[in-house]
């Protein structure tokens, strides 16, 4: 059974906070630069909007879009960015699928804002198997680390997901936190 994820909710992850912070700083700098200057106003405004759209697009493309419950385990697709050899600027996107086959614990969480939009997030602790979706060289495969803690934000129809997870997982390892 597959559940769609809304990647915008991953802004709750502290690793993704730099997207809105950098965008806000850029908007602030362009606003200060526009004060008292009529020339270039439209160009600076266009650049600020373009920068914001670029950051949101990067946020959306870096996070999972679906979560699947199957006999193999709980699986989702994740992108990793690995630096090229001897380069500080260029990165290669590594597309993977993680399947958590041995689940130690699952926490279903839903804060007040997520309740309004009928979404939530899940924290899965357990061993995951990594599958590369394309053929990559050993150089890149060695640099991808498989996490033991998987946090997936923005699960749509959270009540339906909660009911499905009850049927899928042993109730002794399931913890529900609604805050």
Secondary structure, 3 states (H helix, E strand, C coil): CEEEECHHHHHHCHHHHHHHHHHHHHHHHHHHHHCCCCCCHHHHHHHHHHHHHHHHHHHHHCCCCEEEECCCCEEEEEEEEEECCCCCCCEEEEEEEEEEEEEEEEEEEECHHHHHCCEEEEEEEEEEEEEECCCCCHHHHCCCCCCCEEEEEEEECHHHHHHHHHHHCCHHHEEEEEC
